[in-house]
Amino acid sequence: MQFLNHALSMSYNSKPMLTPILVIRMVRTTILHGVCNVSTFAFGAYAGLLVSDHIQDIEGGHQYGRVAIELMKRLDAIEMIPRLYVTV
């Protein structure tokens, strides 16, 4: 999961078309294998993907953003606070 996290950071600027694939892969990995601290960012990035110009699902993006913030609080993932709040 940490590898996907770093790959997502790099792909955002260098290969933007790869970003949605990595975000969905991170969310899928979380669903299949359980949550970790990076999962909070995965759900936040998925929320950002939902509200993008291509999908425009504002309500779904809002719900996943809330899930990401609540998960961050429950896991006490303080290292993800700045990154998550920038994303959501």
C-alpha positions, 0 to 999 in steps of 0.5 A: 500500500505504501508503494501505491501511495508513493507511486500516486504522488509521482504519477499526479504530476508526471502521468496524470492519466495513471492517477485514477488507476492507482487511486482505485487500486488503493481503494480495492486493496483496502477493501480486500486486505483491510485498512491501514493509515494510508487507506485514509488517503486512498478514500480521500483521493477517491473522493477527489476523483468522484468530484472531478470534471469527468465524474461530477458526483458531488454527493458521493465525493462528499460521503467518501471524504467524510469516510476518509476523515472519520477513518483517519480519526479512528486510526489516529493516523496523525501522519496523514492529517496534512495530506488528507486535508489538502486532498479532501 
